[in-house]
């Protein structure tokens, strides 16, 4: 376990690897190889020095993921099909920090500097959700979320909202966009041929 260097908030890193990988033919995206390593390894390495613990939200290959993180949490079966917010709700019961640093498993080019900027913003206003954005738009799955706010409202949102959009929930809680200039850091891999081309 690595202790965060940021004193005002404590962080649990949550790597989202629970998707169905439909555009990759149904494979487990987090375990697909990019430049010699599984995609999820890049995100775990990036977040490790900035967080107290590492949690993976996953629904397949749980034993493999357990070798990589402090905790692996599958989605609640009663809330299947609601997307990444369902994964965050399931993870909440295993988080003991003030905030969650949420990252997807498929943006291996993301820099530590971007996360340091995100953390600084969260420290300045710790009761809001802070997420990265670029000139092309929001990156809501690169975010820091206050755990207390999620505990108070996420379950009710998932049970009552007609649309389970991540940004819709963020706006209900209160959120702040943190601009990052390097658009290429958010390149993600949705198709197998992209991984082959990157080797």
Long-range contacts (C-beta under 8 A, 24 or more apart in sequence): 1-52, 1-53, 1-70, 2-48, 2-49, 2-51, 2-52, 3-52, 4-50, 4-51, 4-52, 5-49, 5-50, 6-50, 6-119, 6-123, 8-123, 8-126, 9-97, 9-98, 9-99, 9-119, 9-122, 9-123, 9-126, 9-144, 10-52, 10-97, 10-98, 10-99, 11-50, 11-51, 11-52, 11-97, 11-98, 11-99, 11-100, 11-101, 11-119, 11-144, 12-51, 12-52, 12-53, 12-54, 12-55, 12-95, 12-96, 12-97, 12-99, 12-100, 12-101, 13-44, 13-47, 13-48, 13-50, 13-51, 13-53, 13-54, 13-55, 13-100, 13-101, 13-103, 14-55, 14-56, 14-57, 14-87, 14-88, 14-91, 14-95, 14-100, 14-101, 14-102, 14-103, 15-40, 15-43, 15-44, 15-47, 15-54, 15-55, 15-56, 15-57, 15-69, 15-103, 15-104, 15-105, 16-57, 16-84, 16-87, 16-102, 16-103, 16-104, 16-105, 16-141, 17-56, 17-57, 17-58, 17-65, 17-105, 18-57, 18-58, 18-59, 18-74, 18-75, 18-84, 18-87, 19-84, 23-190, 23-191, 24-189, 24-190, 24-191, 24-192, 25-192, 27-192, 28-58, 28-60, 28-61, 29-105, 29-106, 29-189, 30-56, 30-58, 30-65, 30-105, 30-106, 31-61, 31-64, 32-189, 32-192, 32-195, 33-195, 34-108, 34-189, 34-195, 34-198, 34-199, 35-108, 35-198, 35-199, 39-105, 39-106, 39-108, 39-189, 40-65, 40-68, 40-105, 41-68, 42-108, 42-110, 43-103, 43-104, 43-105, 43-107, 43-108, 43-110, 44-68, 44-69, 46-103, 46-110, 46-111, 46-112, 46-115, 47-101, 47-103, 47-115, 49-112, 50-101, 50-112, 50-115, 50-116, 50-119, 51-97, 51-101, 52-97, 53-96, 53-97, 55-91, 55-94, 55-95, 57-84, 57-87, 57-88, 57-90, 57-91, 79-158, 82-158, 82-164, 83-164, 83-166, 84-141, 84-166, 85-154, 85-157, 85-158, 85-164, 85-166, 85-169, 86-158, 86-164, 88-145, 88-150, 88-154, 89-150, 89-154, 89-155, 89-158, 92-147, 92-150, 92-151, 92-154, 95-147, 97-147, 98-126, 98-146, 98-147, 98-148, 99-126, 99-144, 99-145, 99-146, 99-147, 100-144, 100-145, 100-147, 100-150, 101-143, 101-144, 102-141, 102-142, 102-143, 102-144, 102-145, 103-141, 103-142, 104-141, 104-142, 104-188, 106-188, 106-189, 106-190, 107-142, 107-185, 107-186, 107-187, 107-188, 108-189, 109-184, 109-185, 109-186, 109-187, 110-142, 110-185, 110-186, 111-182, 111-185, 114-142, 114-180, 114-182, 114-185, 117-178, 117-180, 118-142, 118-143, 118-144, 118-178, 119-144, 121-176, 121-178, 125-176, 127-174, 128-173, 128-174, 128-175, 128-176, 129-170, 129-173, 129-174, 129-175, 129-176, 130-175, 130-176, 130-177, 130-178, 131-170, 131-175, 131-176, 131-177, 131-178, 132-177, 132-178, 132-179, 132-180, 132-186, 133-177, 133-178, 133-179, 133-180, 134-179, 134-180, 134-181, 134-182, 134-183, 134-186, 135-183, 136-183, 138-167, 138-177, 139-180, 139-186, 140-166, 140-167, 140-170, 141-166, 142-186, 143-170, 145-173, 146-173, 149-173, 149-174
